[in-house]
Amino acid sequence: MEKFDVIVVGGGPAGMMAAGRAAECGRRVLLVEKNRAFGEKLNLTGGGRCNITNAEFDTRTFLSFFGDARKFLFSTFSRFAVQETFDFFEGRGLPLVVEERKRAFPQTQQATDVTRVLTEYLHENGVETRMGATVKHLIVEDGTITGIETNQGPVLAESIILATGGASYKETGSTGDGLNWLREIGHTVHAATPDIVPLRAKEQWVKDLSGTTLEPMKITFTATTGEQLSKAGKILFTHFGISGPLILNSANEVKKLLKHGPVAATIDLFPGMEPHVVDRRVLEVFDDNKNKIVRNVAKQLAPVGMARAFDGHLPAELLDKKVNVVTQDERKTLVQVLKGLPLTITGTMGYDWAVVCDGGIDMAEIDTRTMRSRLYPNLYVAGDLLHISRPSGGYSLQLCWTTGWVAGENA
């Protein structure tokens, strides 16, 4: 029966980084992946461009985006953080570029180049790989994990690193298996829920605007309990509801509001203007188009692509009225729609659409200085298996690079 120094389960970003680092430190390493190729999910990130990290080089500021989990991660990030990520990829011939919101991408704009660099890292350090190998369970003897049972037979190791990912993008093989194994051996595992995920809307007009992007704007979510949440930025209308960075990063908070039932939302199409300023703008458009009907000047009243939203929100008799006979009360109704376009959020799009799912092993059960399990001295956990909520924008992949590197180095 084969025995290795280290077995890494999962050929995603955290697993490849962990395996490469462990081998670089002189260990004999086996990387087990159930897909036929590495980086299936990684190649899809950032719309295929791969948002490698967020170029916030102050670690304390960076970790402020990780909520309560940040207190566990300072020692981890003191070993490998954003600067080290830049050094790692650029030192291997893959320059990075920084775009809006400090998002860092490979200069080539190709996620496959990130996978290529990591694959080369594995090969140059002699990592042995086993593709198409499905892990059935961990082998535990006398309180120690001695190996893994696979569809190709058992494999033993002194140390095991789990980096199988969470439950998002299931079609790439990220089905939450590692969470089940951790639960089976006695770890506390929080249930996974879609974290960075689009939102589903009830109204047809939202779906009719599919493909329309609105920026800048402000959206306010109101729960049936009266609790509110407001966000400003860019919104993307889709065939099921709303998406885009602003919505994805609001989803975790909106989920909490949804516990009480459908959430009422309003979109302020002119967040930088007070209602009286919007009213003045409407008057100016009317003065320039006195003999036209409201419907025919809608494109001048609303942001690009949003004129169609007037149907269903304004009475037909107002839309078909000449602007020179619109009353003050009717104009007030028009301004109210421009400052508060209503829609109803009925839920998230679920695991299949989630960029990231929260849930995972309780952080108190991991020694984050080493990423070692506090229950099993030779088990290490990295990446999306950790119970950490975080926004989009490079934070998830940086968590993978950091925890993978630290796990590999200590294993």
Summary of the structure (lengths in Angstrom):
residues: 411
radius of gyration: 25.4
end to end distance: 21.1
largest distance: 88.0
contacts: 1452
relative contact order: 0.19
helix: 40%
strand: 27%
